Amino acid sequence: MKAKIVFIASLGILFFQTSLSFANTGNGKNIYLARCAMCHGVDGKGTGALANKSNPPTPDLTTPAFKKRLSDYPGVIVSSIILRPNGDLIPKTLRENGIKLSPYPWTIKDLRDLNEYMIGVISKK
């Protein structure tokens, strides 16, 4: 009987934690607008103020090619933030244009929130 109560309580906790872990696209939007839109633009089309000041220029994240990449590699947005496959391109572009962007203490939740927000922006027709 005691094991059954523990099991039921565990399911309740699991359900409660799962419902709290859904991404907060409002937080994702705030992060995107503060840290990404200056290059990618509000709409993700690579039209931000610094879009043409990097080499190569900032890509349009709403193209069919990027949508396919996002579909094939669902974590591509988060991995780009964490792994920075373009090396020093983002910090270099910011430095060269006098933009001081303070370091950000990324959390897993922030990454999930940003990813969910970006999927929504990219998926819009």
Helices and strands as residue ranges (DSSP letters): H 2-20, H 25-35, H 37-40, G 51-53, H 64-72, H 76-83, H 89-96, H 108-123
